[in-house]
């Protein structure tokens, strides 16, 4: 169920994750050194999400509401269904929020 409260919560979460990532990237650590290899706080893209789901590295999956239908071997439908099944198997929450455009705009660096 898509509500404005859910979308605001997702937007706040993504902005907070981006802020944590960029603060860590710019500010030095406790020893005064700027770390070059910083773990990303969020993953963008279907193939990346599948890769990290298989490695059991994710805490939550956010999926756009308006994905178009593409049938065929390894089409978009198969990949999204694979993400949903693997997330349910690992008991990782799945959130359906925003359109593809808005979700991409929020996660853009």
N, C-alpha and C positions, 0 to 999 in steps of 0.2 A: 504494500500500500504506500503510495507516494504522497507525502504530505510536506508542507512547507517547513514544519519543525524538523523532520528527518533531513531535508535538504540543508537546512541551516546547520544541523549537527555535523553532517558530512563535510560541509564547507569549512567549518571551524576545525574539524579534525585534520583535514588536508593542509590547511594553512598552518596549523600548529606543527605538523610533521615537517613541512617545508622550512619553517622557522628554525626548528631544532637542527635540521640538516645543515642549513646555511650558517647558523651561528657556530656550529662545530667546525665547519669548513674554514671560517674566517678567523675565529678566535683561537688562541693557543691553548694547549692543555695545561695541566698543573705544573709541568716541568718547564713551561715556556716555549715549547716547540709546537709548530703548526703541523698537524697530522696530515699526511698526503693521502693515505688510504683510509677513507671514511666509509663506514657501512651506510648504504642508503636506508632511509626510514620508510620508503614506500617504493613499490615496484609498478611500472607502467607497461602495459602491453600484454596481449594474450599469451604469446609464447613464453615471455618472462614469468608470468603468473603460473603457467603450467609447470615450468621448470622448478620454481620455488615451492609449488604445492607438492611436487614429487619429492623434494628434499625436506618437506615438512618445516618450512621456514616462515610461514605466514600466520598471522593472527586474525585477519579479516580480509574478505574480498569484496570490493565494490564493483558492481557491474552496471553499465549504462542501460537505461530502460528501452531505448529505441534502436536496438541492433537489427540490421537488416537480415533477411533470410538468405543464406547461401548454402545450397545443398551440395553434396558431392563428398568425395573422400577428403578428409581433413579440411572440410569447409568450415565456415564460421559457426554453423549450428553444432557440428561435432565438437569443435573446440570449446564452445561455451558449455555444452552438455558435459564434457569431460571435466571442466572446472567445477561445475555444480555437483557432479557425482563425487569427485575427489574431496571437495570441501565438506560435503555431508558425511562422507566416510571418516574424515579426520575431525569432524565436529567443529569446523571453522565457520563462523557466521558469514552469511552472504547478504549484502545490502544492495538493493536495486534502487539507484538514485540518479537523478540528472539525466540529461541526454548525452549523446556521445560528444557533441560540440562543447557543452558546458563542462563536462567532466575532463575533457582534454584541456580546456582553457584553465581549469583550476590546478591541474597537475603539471602544467607547463613550467619549465624552469625559467 
